[in-house]
Amino acid sequence: METVISDSTDWRDDKSNRECLSYMLKHEIMCDVIFLVGSEKKAIPAHKVILASRSPVFYTMFEGSLPEKGEIAVPDIDENTFRVLLQYIYCEEVKVTSENMQDLLYASDKYMLFKVKSECEQRLKETVNTSDPLKTLQTAMEFNMEELKSESIRYIEKHAEKCLYSELALKLSIECVEEILKSEYLSCTETDVCQFILEWALHQCTISEKEITGENLRSILNDLLFLVRFPLVEKEYFVKNFMPLNILKEEEIISMFTAPFTDKKQLFKPIARVPVSDRTSYRLVRHRSVGNSRRNTDQIDALGIRTDKPIWMKGIIVYDGYGTQPGTTSMSFASNSNILLLNSAGEKCFEMKASIYSSVPSETYDVKIASPFLLKANTSYTLLVKNINFTSYFGKDCKTTCTSNGVTVTYRNSAMCTTDTSTSKGQIAGLLFSI
């Protein structure tokens, strides 16, 4: 169906009428003012000034004079979707549901309605762990939503075996398959990866009604073949299931079998993918000496951090308690705290409740997080630790820039800090990370 925007002279640039239309849209009051039913099309009276101010595409459409009929067609958008867009245009409200998500993404992408697209992306982010992550990845790739793509890939990496054996995996686009195969962190065997791409290629042959031959399968897989680490695939599976289809050339098969015994450049990467949880963890501390201080409750320790390489943050390092627990002779301390990470726009990108225990005076304590978080290179973040509610040691003579295992972390002061933590001292001792 084609939606038509009609410019009504009775409503043009009149504030009271705009407010009336806004009210009707907000309360879903249907009347002839909103929908004019013609013999073949339904026209929606709207102000070209309002529409043009909301969308660069609409602005371009309205730049010249209107056609003779005073109408501009908006193809491929049905009435219900356009009505949701109208509500955003007039009322700054977006009603995103699972039913209208795909249509709104298409419309917002085509007509550059950035807030509508942002609302859709936020809703998808909230459900990435509960809905099908493969479907979310497909949507993110289709509409160029980088953060959503990254979150989807991270979930797939942690649950690779389950995701690759799902029915939807066979329907993925070649771009999505490539994005998954490029990952270094898949938590499955390379035999699982090999079986997945073989079944995916067979399915592509079937739906395109091509004969299942080695030549056709290779044509479909093309460069994807070289993202599979064939030297790590179980030889029995390869010989029984992959080799008979004649997808690989003879020299490629030889390269696969001789990879462990030669120094020649390999066609296929022989290094195993390692899930983040299994990667070596490194400690990076920033202090040179230790002091102690008394703390008040409900305080926030905060520091800005920036790394020169992408790393997986696996935890933070804090200082142990000082003295004895109030009202006891115990030297052990415990505190229910929150760890948060904000991006440069102040938006929360990670949060975790953590029980911080302390039992060895003047030592540091590693607070590990359940799900490692990827810190992008040369990107500013703010790390916050809320409510460490015991008298504690703290670091002194801290370094603003620290390097460990080839990774350099730069710290900066944060206006969100309510304690003495700064680039030169404080309760946050450092980071736990993997490369």
C-alpha positions in Angstrom: 0.0 0.0 0.0 1.1 3.6 -0.7 0.6 6.3 1.9 0.0 9.8 0.6 0.8 13.0 2.5 -1.6 15.8 1.6 -0.9 19.5 2.6 -4.1 21.0 3.9 -4.4 24.8 3.6 -6.9 24.8 6.4 -4.3 23.5 8.8 -1.1 25.1 7.5 1.2 26.5 10.3 -1.6 27.0 12.7 -0.5 26.3 16.3 -3.9 25.6 17.8 -4.8 23.2 14.9 -1.4 21.5 15.3 -2.0 21.0 19.0 -5.5 19.6 18.2 -4.0 17.1 15.8 -1.3 16.2 18.3 -4.0 15.5 20.9 -6.0 13.3 18.5 -3.0 11.3 17.5 -1.9 10.9 21.1 -5.4 9.6 22.1 -5.9 7.7 18.9 -9.1 9.7 18.0 -9.9 8.8 14.4 -11.7 11.4 12.3 -11.9 12.9 8.8 -9.3 15.5 9.8 -6.7 12.8 10.1 -7.8 10.3 7.5 -9.6 11.5 4.4 -11.0 8.5 2.5 -10.9 8.8 -1.2 -12.1 6.4 -3.9 -8.8 4.6 -4.1 -6.3 6.1 -1.5 -6.4 7.3 2.0 -4.7 10.7 2.4 -3.3 12.1 5.6 -3.4 15.9 6.0 -0.1 17.0 7.4 1.9 20.2 7.6 4.9 20.2 5.2 6.7 22.5 7.6 6.4 20.1 10.5 7.3 17.1 8.4 10.3 18.8 6.8 11.7 19.8 10.2 11.6 16.2 11.4 13.2 14.4 8.5 16.0 15.5 6.1 14.3 13.3 3.4 10.9 15.0 3.9 12.7 18.4 3.7 14.2 17.5 0.4 10.8 16.3 -0.9 9.2 19.5 0.2 11.9 21.8 -1.1 10.4 22.4 -4.4 6.8 23.3 -5.1 4.2 20.6 -4.4 2.7 18.7 -7.3 -0.5 19.9 -8.9 -2.7 17.8 -6.6 -0.8 19.0 -3.5 0.2 15.4 -2.6 3.6 13.7 -2.2 3.5 9.9 -2.2 5.4 8.0 0.5 5.7 4.5 -1.0 6.1 1.2 0.9 4.7 2.5 4.2 1.3 1.3 5.3 -1.3 3.4 7.1 -0.6 2.0 10.6 3.1 2.5 10.4 2.7 6.0 9.0 0.3 6.9 11.8 3.0 5.9 14.4 5.5 8.1 12.5 3.0 11.0 12.6 2.6 10.6 16.3 6.4 11.0 16.6 6.5 13.9 14.2 3.8 15.8 16.1 4.0 14.5 19.7 7.7 13.3 20.1 6.3 9.9 21.1 7.2 6.5 19.6 5.1 3.4 20.2 7.4 0.5 19.3 6.0 -3.0 19.5 7.3 -6.4 18.4 4.7 -6.3 15.7 5.6 -2.9 14.1 9.4 -3.0 14.8 10.5 -4.1 11.4 8.2 -1.7 9.5 9.3 1.2 11.8 13.0 0.3 11.3 12.5 0.4 7.5 10.6 3.7 7.5 13.0 5.4 10.0 16.0 4.3 8.0 14.6 5.4 4.7 13.3 8.7 5.9 16.1 9.4 8.4 13.9 9.6 11.5 16.7 9.1 13.9 14.8 9.1 17.2 12.4 6.4 15.9 15.4 4.2 14.8 17.1 4.8 18.2 13.9 3.7 20.1 13.7 0.6 18.0 17.4 -0.2 18.7 17.0 0.4 22.4 14.1 -2.1 22.5 16.1 -4.7 20.6 19.0 -4.3 23.0 16.8 -5.0 26.0 15.7 -8.3 24.4 18.9 -9.5 22.9 19.4 -12.1 25.7 15.8 -13.3 25.7 14.9 -13.3 22.0 16.7 -15.1 19.2 20.2 -13.4 19.0 20.6 -14.5 15.4 17.4 -12.7 14.4 18.6 -9.6 16.3 22.0 -9.8 14.5 20.3 -10.0 11.1 18.2 -6.9 11.9 21.3 -5.0 13.2 23.3 -5.8 10.1 20.4 -4.9 7.8 19.9 -1.5 9.4 23.5 -0.6 10.3 23.1 -0.7 14.1 26.7 -1.2 15.2 26.1 -1.4 19.0 23.3 -3.9 18.6 25.4 -5.9 16.3 28.2 -6.0 18.8 25.9 -7.1 21.6 24.3 -9.8 19.5 27.8 -11.2 18.5 28.9 -11.2 22.1 25.8 -13.3 23.1 26.3 -15.7 20.1 30.0 -16.1 21.2 29.0 -17.2 24.7 26.3 -19.6 23.4 27.9 -20.5 20.0 27.0 -24.2 19.9 23.3 -23.6 20.7 23.1 -20.7 18.2 24.9 -22.4 15.3 22.7 -25.5 15.6 19.4 -23.5 15.7 17.0 -23.6 12.7 17.4 -19.8 12.1 21.2 -20.2 11.6 20.5 -21.8 8.2 18.6 -18.7 7.1 21.3 -16.1 8.0 22.6 -13.8 5.3 26.1 -14.4 4.1 27.1 -11.1 5.8 25.9 -12.4 9.2 27.7 -15.8 8.7 30.9 -13.9 7.9 30.6 -11.8 11.0 30.2 -14.9 13.2 33.1 -16.8 11.6 35.4 -13.8 12.0 35.1 -14.1 15.8 38.0 -15.3 17.9 35.8 -16.1 20.9 33.3 -18.7 19.8 32.6 -21.1 22.6 32.3 -24.2 20.4 34.7 -26.6 18.6 35.9 -25.9 15.1 34.1 -29.1 14.0 30.9 -27.4 15.1 31.8 -24.4 12.9 32.6 -26.7 10.0 29.3 -28.5 10.3 27.4 -25.2 10.5 28.8 -23.8 7.3 28.3 -27.0 5.5 24.6 -27.2 6.5 24.2 -23.5 5.8 25.6 -24.0 2.2 23.5 -27.0 1.6 20.4 -25.0 2.6 21.4 -22.1 0.3 21.6 -24.6 -2.5 18.2 -26.0 -1.8 16.4 -22.6 -1.6 18.1 -21.4 -4.8 17.1 -24.7 -6.5 20.7 -25.5 -7.4 22.1 -29.0 -7.7 24.2 -30.0 -4.7 27.6 -30.2 -6.2 31.1 -29.3 -4.9 31.3 -26.5 -7.5 27.9 -25.0 -6.4 28.7 -25.3 -2.7 32.1 -23.7 -3.2 30.5 -20.8 -5.2 28.1 -20.2 -2.3 30.8 -20.4 0.4 33.5 -18.6 -1.5 35.8 -16.7 1.0 33.9 -18.0 4.0 35.9 -21.2 3.5 39.0 -19.5 4.6 37.4 -18.4 7.9 37.1 -22.0 9.0 40.1 -23.4 10.8 40.2 -26.7 9.0 43.5 -27.9 10.7 41.5 -28.0 14.0 38.4 -29.9 12.6 38.1 -33.5 13.7 39.7 -35.5 10.9 37.1 -38.3 11.1 34.2 -35.8 10.6 36.1 -34.0 7.7 36.9 -37.2 5.9 33.4 -38.7 6.2 31.2 -35.5 5.7 33.2 -32.7 4.1 35.8 -34.2 1.9 33.5 -36.4 -0.3 31.6 -33.2 -1.5 34.8 -32.0 -3.3 34.4 -28.4 -2.0 38.1 -28.0 -1.2 40.8 -28.2 -3.8 43.5 -30.9 -3.5 46.2 -28.4 -2.5 43.9 -27.0 0.2 43.3 -30.4 1.7 47.1 -31.0 1.7 47.6 -27.7 3.4 45.0 -28.6 6.0 46.7 -31.9 6.9 50.3 -30.6 6.9 49.6 -27.4 8.8 51.0 -28.6 12.1 54.3 -29.8 10.5 55.4 -27.0 8.2 56.5 -23.4 8.6 55.0 -22.3 5.3 52.2 -19.7 5.2 49.0 -21.5 5.9 45.8 -21.2 3.9 43.7 -21.9 7.0 44.4 -20.4 10.5 45.6 -23.2 12.8 45.0 -21.2 16.1 42.0 -22.2 18.2 39.3 -19.8 19.0 39.2 -19.2 22.8 36.1 -17.9 24.6 36.8 -14.8 26.7 36.0 -16.8 29.9 39.0 -19.1 29.2 41.5 -16.4 28.2 44.4 -15.5 30.4 43.5 -12.7 32.9 45.9 -9.9 33.6 46.1 -7.5 36.5 46.9 -3.9 36.0 47.5 -1.8 39.2 48.1 1.9 39.3 49.4 2.7 42.8 53.0 2.9 44.1 52.2 2.9 47.9 49.3 2.4 50.2 47.6 4.5 52.9 44.3 4.3 54.9 41.3 6.5 55.5 37.8 6.5 57.0 34.9 6.4 54.6 31.3 7.5 54.8 28.4 5.3 53.5 26.7 5.9 50.1 29.8 7.2 48.4 30.9 6.9 44.8 34.4 6.2 43.7 34.8 7.1 40.0 37.6 7.3 37.4 37.7 7.9 33.7 39.5 5.2 31.8 40.7 4.9 28.2 42.7 2.0 26.6 44.9 2.1 23.5 43.8 -1.5 22.5 40.5 -3.3 22.8 40.3 -5.4 26.0 37.8 -7.5 27.8 37.2 -6.0 31.3 36.9 -9.0 33.6 36.8 -7.2 36.9 38.2 -4.4 39.1 40.7 -4.3 41.9 39.9 -2.5 45.2 41.6 -2.2 48.5 41.0 -4.3 51.7 39.5 -3.0 54.9 41.4 -1.2 57.7 41.0 -1.8 61.4 38.2 -3.8 62.9 34.5 -4.1 62.0 32.4 -1.6 64.1 31.2 -3.3 67.3 33.3 -6.4 66.8 36.9 -7.6 66.9 36.7 -9.0 63.4 39.2 -8.0 60.8 36.9 -9.2 58.0 34.7 -6.8 56.0 31.9 -7.2 53.5 30.0 -4.6 51.4 27.2 -4.9 48.8 28.4 -2.6 46.1 27.5 -1.6 42.5 30.0 -1.5 39.7 28.9 0.6 36.7 30.5 1.6 33.4 29.3 4.7 31.5 30.2 5.7 27.9 31.3 9.2 26.9 27.6 10.3 26.5 27.0 9.3 30.2 24.9 6.3 29.1 25.1 3.1 31.2 26.7 0.3 29.2 27.4 -2.1 32.1 26.2 -2.6 35.6 26.7 -5.4 38.2 26.0 -5.8 41.9 29.0 -7.1 43.7 29.8 -8.3 47.2 33.2 -6.9 48.1 34.9 -8.9 50.8 38.0 -7.8 52.8 40.1 -10.0 55.1 43.8 -9.2 54.5 44.8 -5.7 55.7 46.6 -3.5 53.2 46.1 -6.0 50.4 44.0 -5.6 47.2 40.9 -7.5 46.4 39.9 -8.7 42.9 36.2 -8.2 42.2 35.4 -10.4 39.2 32.4 -9.7 36.9 30.2 -12.5 35.6 30.1 -11.3 32.0 33.3 -9.7 30.6 32.7 -6.4 28.9 34.5 -5.3 25.7 36.2 -1.9 26.1 36.8 -0.4 22.7 40.2 1.1 21.9 40.7 4.8 22.2 37.2 5.2 23.7 36.4 7.1 26.9 34.5 5.4 29.7 33.8 6.2 33.3 34.1 3.5 35.9 32.0 3.8 39.1 32.1 1.8 42.3 29.2 2.7 44.6 28.9 2.0 48.4 32.1 0.4 49.6 30.9 0.8 53.2 34.0 0.0 55.3 37.1 1.9 56.4 39.6 0.9 53.8 43.1 1.3 52.6 43.7 3.3 49.4 46.5 3.7 46.8 48.9 6.7 46.8 51.3 8.0 44.3 49.2 6.5 41.5 50.3 6.5 37.8 48.0 8.3 35.4 49.1 6.0 32.6 49.8 2.3 33.2 50.9 -0.5 30.8 50.5 -4.2 31.2 51.0 -7.0 28.6 51.1 -4.5 25.8 47.9 -2.6 26.8 48.1 1.0 28.1 45.4 2.4 30.2 45.0 6.1 30.8 43.1 7.4 33.8 41.4 10.8 34.3 39.5 12.5 37.1 35.7 12.2 37.1 33.2 14.8 38.3 30.9 12.0 39.4 33.3 11.0 42.2 32.2 11.8 45.8 35.3 10.4 47.5 39.0 11.2 47.4 39.6 8.8 44.5 41.5 10.6 41.7 44.3 10.0 39.2 46.8 10.4 42.0 45.2 8.2 44.7 42.0 6.4 45.7 40.1 3.2 46.3 40.0 1.9 42.7 43.4 0.1 42.4 43.2 -1.1 38.8 41.6 -3.5 36.3 41.4 -7.2 35.6 41.3 -7.8 31.8 41.9 -10.2 28.9 43.2 -9.4 25.5 
